[in-house]
Amino acid sequence: MKSYQKISKILSICLSGILITHTIVGSEKDHWPIDLFTYISLFSMIFMLDFLFYEVNEKNNYCIRHSSFCTFPITRYRVLSLEIVNYFKRWEIFLFLTIILFYITSISLLNNSNLFTTILILCLYSLQTIFLISCLFFAKSIISEKSFDESLRTVVLSLVIVTNLLTLSWEKYIIPDFMFSISPFSNGFLSFLINENRFILTCLLASITILIMTLVVKSRFKTWLH
């Protein structure tokens, strides 16, 4: 096992341990839904950084990592979907995501949410995480191999910085509050807890993002065929 793989697993165990301890000991003090949104934004940034760490360090192991995809006939879209599935199959990601869902369940039930609402929140958060990782893989597919590391760092770190700035300022200013709550990359899928209209805007933004990325990736894949 390489050093970066050890670090990833150790960090996952540590973060999961901290979160489960907070869930058991301190979640009763969390303010609903403000603290939930803040934590979810933090989780999103962790996933973004993990994706960057995973992709940059796994690039040297690219052929081995993709050997399981070599079942013909296969398309680039199939490879892209398998990459996303492969990412979520890592046990450290599964562990961290499971603990996050446990925390969300705990804080939701503690704040008098019924079982249906709690299940809905869990499903929407899971969908949001899949959306985030899928968008990152779509963005990665567009990047040229010549400047892969630098371009990927720029894209992911820019998203992390914007998310962090919104997280720090959303309770202080109107515009960051609005952007923070509708961002499909951080909290937008749960924005119905604040305002139903914001949730509709999030769905619209997510749909537009998927459409644009699909068109760009499709165009990019076509150029690679020539």
Contacts in CASP RR format, 6 or more apart in sequence:
PFRMAT RR
TARGET T0000
AUTHOR 0000-0000-0000
METHOD contacts of the structure
MODEL  1
MKSYQKISKILSICLSGILITHTIVGSEKDHWPIDLFTYISLFSMIFMLD
FLFYEVNEKNNYCIRHSSFCTFPITRYRVLSLEIVNYFKRWEIFLFLTII
LFYITSISLLNNSNLFTTILILCLYSLQTIFLISCLFFAKSIISEKSFDE
SLRTVVLSLVIVTNLLTLSWEKYIIPDFMFSISPFSNGFLSFLINENRFI
LTCLLASITILIMTLVVKSRFKTWLH
2 57 0 8 1.000
4 53 0 8 1.000
4 57 0 8 1.000
8 50 0 8 1.000
8 53 0 8 1.000
8 54 0 8 1.000
8 90 0 8 1.000
8 92 0 8 1.000
9 91 0 8 1.000
9 92 0 8 1.000
11 92 0 8 1.000
12 92 0 8 1.000
12 93 0 8 1.000
12 95 0 8 1.000
12 96 0 8 1.000
13 92 0 8 1.000
13 95 0 8 1.000
15 46 0 8 1.000
15 96 0 8 1.000
16 95 0 8 1.000
16 96 0 8 1.000
16 99 0 8 1.000
17 99 0 8 1.000
19 99 0 8 1.000
19 100 0 8 1.000
19 103 0 8 1.000
20 99 0 8 1.000
20 102 0 8 1.000
20 103 0 8 1.000
22 103 0 8 1.000
23 99 0 8 1.000
23 102 0 8 1.000
23 103 0 8 1.000
23 106 0 8 1.000
23 107 0 8 1.000
27 103 0 8 1.000
27 106 0 8 1.000
27 107 0 8 1.000
27 110 0 8 1.000
28 110 0 8 1.000
30 36 0 8 1.000
30 39 0 8 1.000
30 107 0 8 1.000
32 107 0 8 1.000
32 108 0 8 1.000
32 110 0 8 1.000
32 111 0 8 1.000
33 111 0 8 1.000
33 190 0 8 1.000
33 193 0 8 1.000
33 194 0 8 1.000
34 171 0 8 1.000
35 107 0 8 1.000
36 104 0 8 1.000
36 107 0 8 1.000
36 108 0 8 1.000
36 190 0 8 1.000
36 193 0 8 1.000
37 170 0 8 1.000
37 180 0 8 1.000
37 181 0 8 1.000
37 187 0 8 1.000
37 190 0 8 1.000
37 193 0 8 1.000
38 167 0 8 1.000
39 103 0 8 1.000
40 104 0 8 1.000
40 125 0 8 1.000
40 186 0 8 1.000
40 187 0 8 1.000
40 190 0 8 1.000
41 163 0 8 1.000
41 166 0 8 1.000
41 167 0 8 1.000
41 180 0 8 1.000
41 186 0 8 1.000
41 187 0 8 1.000
42 167 0 8 1.000
43 100 0 8 1.000
44 128 0 8 1.000
44 129 0 8 1.000
44 132 0 8 1.000
44 163 0 8 1.000
44 185 0 8 1.000
44 186 0 8 1.000
44 187 0 8 1.000
45 160 0 8 1.000
45 163 0 8 1.000
45 164 0 8 1.000
45 167 0 8 1.000
46 96 0 8 1.000
47 129 0 8 1.000
47 132 0 8 1.000
47 133 0 8 1.000
48 132 0 8 1.000
48 136 0 8 1.000
48 156 0 8 1.000
48 159 0 8 1.000
48 160 0 8 1.000
48 163 0 8 1.000
49 156 0 8 1.000
49 160 0 8 1.000
50 93 0 8 1.000
51 87 0 8 1.000
51 133 0 8 1.000
51 136 0 8 1.000
51 156 0 8 1.000
52 152 0 8 1.000
52 153 0 8 1.000
52 156 0 8 1.000
52 157 0 8 1.000
54 87 0 8 1.000
54 90 0 8 1.000
55 140 0 8 1.000
55 152 0 8 1.000
56 149 0 8 1.000
56 152 0 8 1.000
56 153 0 8 1.000
58 65 0 8 1.000
59 148 0 8 1.000
59 149 0 8 1.000
65 86 0 8 1.000
66 79 0 8 1.000
68 82 0 8 1.000
68 86 0 8 1.000
69 78 0 8 1.000
69 79 0 8 1.000
69 82 0 8 1.000
76 141 0 8 1.000
76 221 0 8 1.000
76 224 0 8 1.000
77 221 0 8 1.000
80 137 0 8 1.000
80 138 0 8 1.000
80 141 0 8 1.000
80 217 0 8 1.000
83 137 0 8 1.000
84 130 0 8 1.000
84 133 0 8 1.000
84 134 0 8 1.000
84 137 0 8 1.000
87 93 0 8 1.000
87 133 0 8 1.000
87 137 0 8 1.000
88 94 0 8 1.000
88 97 0 8 1.000
88 130 0 8 1.000
88 133 0 8 1.000
97 126 0 8 1.000
97 129 0 8 1.000
100 125 0 8 1.000
101 122 0 8 1.000
101 125 0 8 1.000
101 126 0 8 1.000
104 118 0 8 1.000
104 121 0 8 1.000
104 122 0 8 1.000
104 125 0 8 1.000
105 118 0 8 1.000
105 122 0 8 1.000
108 117 0 8 1.000
108 118 0 8 1.000
108 121 0 8 1.000
109 118 0 8 1.000
113 121 0 8 1.000
121 190 0 8 1.000
121 193 0 8 1.000
124 189 0 8 1.000
124 190 0 8 1.000
125 189 0 8 1.000
125 190 0 8 1.000
127 189 0 8 1.000
128 184 0 8 1.000
128 188 0 8 1.000
128 189 0 8 1.000
128 190 0 8 1.000
131 184 0 8 1.000
131 185 0 8 1.000
131 189 0 8 1.000
131 206 0 8 1.000
132 184 0 8 1.000
132 185 0 8 1.000
135 185 0 8 1.000
135 209 0 8 1.000
135 213 0 8 1.000
136 156 0 8 1.000
138 213 0 8 1.000
138 214 0 8 1.000
138 216 0 8 1.000
138 217 0 8 1.000
139 152 0 8 1.000
139 155 0 8 1.000
139 213 0 8 1.000
140 152 0 8 1.000
141 217 0 8 1.000
141 220 0 8 1.000
141 221 0 8 1.000
142 216 0 8 1.000
142 217 0 8 1.000
142 220 0 8 1.000
143 151 0 8 1.000
143 152 0 8 1.000
143 155 0 8 1.000
144 151 0 8 1.000
159 185 0 8 1.000
163 183 0 8 1.000
163 185 0 8 1.000
163 186 0 8 1.000
165 176 0 8 1.000
166 176 0 8 1.000
166 179 0 8 1.000
166 180 0 8 1.000
166 183 0 8 1.000
166 186 0 8 1.000
167 180 0 8 1.000
167 186 0 8 1.000
169 176 0 8 1.000
170 176 0 8 1.000
170 177 0 8 1.000
170 179 0 8 1.000
170 180 0 8 1.000
170 181 0 8 1.000
171 177 0 8 1.000
178 198 0 8 1.000
180 186 0 8 1.000
180 187 0 8 1.000
181 187 0 8 1.000
181 188 0 8 1.000
181 191 0 8 1.000
181 194 0 8 1.000
181 195 0 8 1.000
181 198 0 8 1.000
182 188 0 8 1.000
182 191 0 8 1.000
182 198 0 8 1.000
182 201 0 8 1.000
182 202 0 8 1.000
182 205 0 8 1.000
183 202 0 8 1.000
183 205 0 8 1.000
184 202 0 8 1.000
184 205 0 8 1.000
184 206 0 8 1.000
184 209 0 8 1.000
188 198 0 8 1.000
188 199 0 8 1.000
188 202 0 8 1.000
189 199 0 8 1.000
189 202 0 8 1.000
189 206 0 8 1.000
191 198 0 8 1.000
191 199 0 8 1.000
191 201 0 8 1.000
191 202 0 8 1.000
192 198 0 8 1.000
192 199 0 8 1.000
END
